[in-house]
Amino acid sequence: MPAELKGFFDKVMLKGFAYEEAPAWRGLLTNIQKATVITTATVTKDYLRTQAGDPIQGNLINRVFADIGIDPQHTNWIHLGEANTTTDDVRERFLATLPQRVLTGQD
């Protein structure tokens, strides 16, 4: 995970707010029923999943979110790949569809 993102989590996901360590680790954000992660990159979602170690689903959703009490099965990941080589029209359509995709859980 990029250092800037890790720094954000370190500042926001605070012990006593997002989790407890004692007597055992317990996520405290169980009131969050759904989450959506929106990413863009120069590579496709398939590449991230199969060639880059699946960092979003594996590390962020299944590990970080789960550790703070957000159920990975209720977390959706929406991705725009090849953002550097696509057209403005494709990027605009991606942005225009986000509200509906977030509501429906469509990736």
C-alpha positions in Angstrom: 0.0 0.0 0.0 1.4 3.5 -0.8 2.9 5.2 2.2 0.5 8.1 1.8 -2.5 5.8 2.1 -1.0 3.9 5.0 -0.4 7.3 6.7 -4.1 8.2 6.2 -5.2 4.9 7.8 -2.8 5.3 10.7 -4.3 8.7 11.5 -7.9 7.9 10.9 -8.2 4.3 12.0 -7.3 4.9 15.6 -7.2 2.4 18.5 -10.2 2.9 20.6 -12.2 4.3 17.7 -11.7 1.7 14.9 -10.4 -1.2 16.9 -9.4 -2.5 20.3 -6.4 -4.7 21.0 -7.1 -6.1 24.4 -8.2 -8.5 25.6 -8.2 -9.6 21.9 -8.3 -7.7 18.6 -11.8 -6.5 17.8 -13.0 -4.1 15.0 -15.3 -1.4 16.3 -16.7 -0.1 13.1 -19.3 -2.9 12.8 -22.0 -0.2 12.4 -20.8 0.3 8.8 -23.1 -2.0 6.8 -21.6 -1.4 3.3 -18.5 0.1 1.8 -17.3 0.9 -1.7 -13.7 1.3 -2.7 -13.2 3.3 -5.9 -9.8 3.1 -7.6 -8.2 4.2 -10.8 -4.8 3.0 -12.2 -2.8 2.5 -15.3 -3.5 -1.2 -15.1 -6.7 -3.2 -15.2 -8.5 -4.7 -12.3 -7.7 -8.1 -13.7 -4.0 -7.3 -13.7 -4.2 -6.1 -10.1 -6.0 -9.3 -9.1 -3.8 -11.8 -11.0 -0.4 -10.2 -11.4 0.0 -7.6 -8.6 -1.0 -9.7 -5.6 -4.6 -8.5 -5.4 -3.8 -5.5 -3.1 -7.2 -3.9 -3.0 -9.3 -7.0 -2.3 -6.6 -8.9 -0.4 -4.9 -6.2 1.6 -7.4 -3.4 1.9 -10.8 -5.0 1.9 -10.1 -8.5 3.3 -7.5 -7.4 5.9 -7.7 -3.7 6.8 -11.4 -3.3 6.5 -12.1 -6.7 8.1 -9.8 -5.8 11.0 -11.8 -2.7 11.8 -15.2 -4.4 11.6 -16.3 -3.8 8.0 -17.5 -7.1 6.5 -15.6 -7.8 3.2 -18.6 -9.5 1.8 -20.5 -6.2 2.0 -17.7 -4.2 0.3 -17.7 -3.4 -3.4 -14.6 -2.5 -5.4 -15.1 -0.4 -8.5 -12.1 0.2 -10.7 -11.2 2.2 -13.8 -8.1 0.7 -15.4 -5.8 2.1 -18.0 -6.9 5.6 -16.9 -3.8 7.1 -18.4 -4.6 5.9 -22.0 -8.3 6.0 -22.1 -10.4 8.9 -23.5 -12.1 11.7 -21.6 -15.4 10.2 -22.7 -14.6 6.9 -21.0 -13.6 8.7 -17.8 -16.7 10.9 -17.9 -18.9 7.8 -18.4 -17.1 6.1 -15.5 -17.8 9.0 -13.2 -21.4 9.3 -14.4 -22.2 5.7 -13.6 -20.6 5.8 -10.1 -23.7 6.8 -8.1 -25.7 3.9 -9.5 -22.9 1.4 -9.2 -22.3 2.3 -5.6 -26.0 2.0 -4.8 -26.4 -1.4 -6.5 -23.0 -2.8 -5.5 -22.1 -3.3 -9.1 -18.3 -3.5 -9.8 
